[in-house]
Amino acid sequence: MSFLEYYRIRNAIPYQWRTQLRNGDLQMIEGNINELMFKHNSAPKSIQKITSADFYQYLIKNKYTDTPTAIVKWQQVLEGEINYEKAFVLCKRIGRTAKLHAFQFSILHQYVPHNHKLHKMKLINSATCNHCDSTDSVIHRFIECNDVKIYWNNVMMFFNNTHNTNFTLSKKQIMLGILEHTDTTIITCLNTYILIAKYWIHLCRLKQRRPELQGFTKLLSKHIENEKYLSTTSNTHGKHSIIWETLYTE
């Protein structure tokens, strides 16, 4: 093995794993470079005899706990701590539509398309928003663009009038959802509105259109019908009926 091959293999190992190995989980019997010992179940075991199952059990016991890079970036953008476990679980609490789950994960991992990203990838000629003179970004696309601000005002006015509430949304709540009191009916209902409202923005931007309330309500009604059908076929209609009663239907 050449030194280039060695460093290629070495650099393929995640930094956290290398740190753990340097901290004493990997030992070498003095004078015998071929007899590397790996700590397995508190006892040294020759690395030549370590199986994939042994290493898998080691990884489980030494669970990777670092905050995902995407969440670190969100904390920088939104200027605050984020409970990333709740953020990743939230969309599954809202419904069972795979497209909505995939879309929210694309936001959480920050690979949802916008002009600044596409411009850096040299797929388009400009990073400017298609509807104003500002640089397009994930925050600009879903929150800060002027026509999107008007759209969110209309969505929230519609929600508050329908449910007799007085909610306002922060940037963090728009992008990640409301992560507190997610077991309450009204918050589940509002998180459904937020996710579908964002998805409608996404669909409109793909067609270089401005999002409007009428399109959102149609998409919301379609989502409700899909959830009703899935719950009926899985015999869980009662579990979701309370939420449906509070959601808008045409």
Buried (B, 14 or more C-beta within 10 A) or exposed (E): EEEEEEEEEEEEEEEEBEEBBEEEBBBEEEEEEEBBBBBBEEEBBEBEEBEEEBBEEBEEEEEEEEEBEBBEEBBEBBEEEBEBEBBBEBBEBBBBBEEBBEBBBBBBBBEBBBBBBBBEEEEBEEBBBBBBEEBBBBBBBBBBBEBBEBBBEBBBEBBBEEBEEEBEBEBBBBBBBBBEEBEEEBBBBBBBBBBBBBBBBBBBBEEEBBBBBEBBBEBBBEBBEBBBEBBEEEEEBEEBEEBBEBBBEE
